[in-house]
Amino acid sequence: MAIERTGRPTIRTVAEDAGVSRSAVSKVLCNAYGVSPELRARVVASIKRLDYRPQTAARAMRGRTFTWGVLASEIHNPFFADILSGIGRKLEGTPYQPLLGVSQSSHETESSLVEAMLDRQMDGLIWIAPRVTSDILHATARLVPTVFVAYHEAGSEDFDTVNVDDEKAAQLAVDHLHSMGLRKISMISVNWPDRVGAVPHLRERGYAMAMRGHGLQDLIEVMHSEESAVDVGALTARVLSRRDRPEALLCWNDAAALEALSEAKRVGIDVPHDVAIIGIDNTAFCRLEQNSLTSVDVFAEGLGENAARMLIERLDGRTTAKHILLEPQLNVRRSSSKNG
């Protein structure tokens, strides 16, 4: 007897109805080698019984759908837009079409989007700055070829990764500030789920390592805000109003650094003479004259291009994992320049 359900059927509901795993359903839909006739019959019967996306399923049975899921946690930050630009440029002239999902930094939304992408039988995923737990990442990558961007787990054989050396990015910033004679260097970071391989944590680690390397371990200070501009601005205002105000602020990304720069101007703090400010990402807004923000380039478009190339390789038959780590590069501008 069929299981009674409400709402749109998904791979999960098909699997439960057929009494098989989701990966088994995916294999049937993709016409994978080694599926027994009995298993195929059970899954196809459930697909028909549940009226599960017959057009998508039929197309998948003929082979690739030539669609990719691209999952980003947000798009307001130009870092993500630059990655998407790199992906698009690499896919020019190929038959693949990227379809974008934005999770708004929500664990629940991200999980739902991934389920929908699997449900639509996309050929592969590029997942940028994931928020969900590692077990979900591994489970997803075992179902569909997946490349992670801005997530470090180089030992995994389940998926590919492409990143910049985020520890070194923060170290370059601290080294630059120290070379200017600055000692009281504080960091503004973000409240982020405690995940192995999370970018903010690696940048915090790089900051602390560099501070200790310069004998400044007693001056290490990492302050956390939420990701919204309002929260970053409020935190910066509190820091700048202190008697023991830092001589420099390293912000974990450009979005936070630009907000700190704006707040300094609002309260009459001169940058860089009263406080130097540095970001990480080197997005286009850093180069605008009114900002002139020193930032560490993480080559976001290159991250996107590499991710797309690696996913094409996977779909063309590569089975061994690849983990690419790009070298960051410091770009000094007026916000931390002695001539600012």
Secondary structure, 3 states (H helix, E strand, C coil): CCCCCCCCCCHHHHHHHHCCCHHHHHHHHCCCCCCCHHHHHHHHHHHHHHCCCHHHHHHHHCCCCCEEEEEECCCCCHHHHHHHHHHHHHHCCCCCEEEEEECCCCHHHHHHHHHHHHHCCCCEEEEECCCCCHHHHHHHHHHCCEEEECECCCCCCCCEEEEECHHHHHHHHHHHHHHCCCCCEEEEEECCCCCCCEHHHHHHHHHHHHHHHCCCHHHCCEEEECCCHHHHHHHHHHHHCCCCCCCEEEECCHHHHHHHHHHHHHCCCCCCCCCEEEEEECCHHHHCCCCCCEEEECCHHHHHHHHHHHHHHHHCCCCCCCEEEECCEEECCHHHCCCC
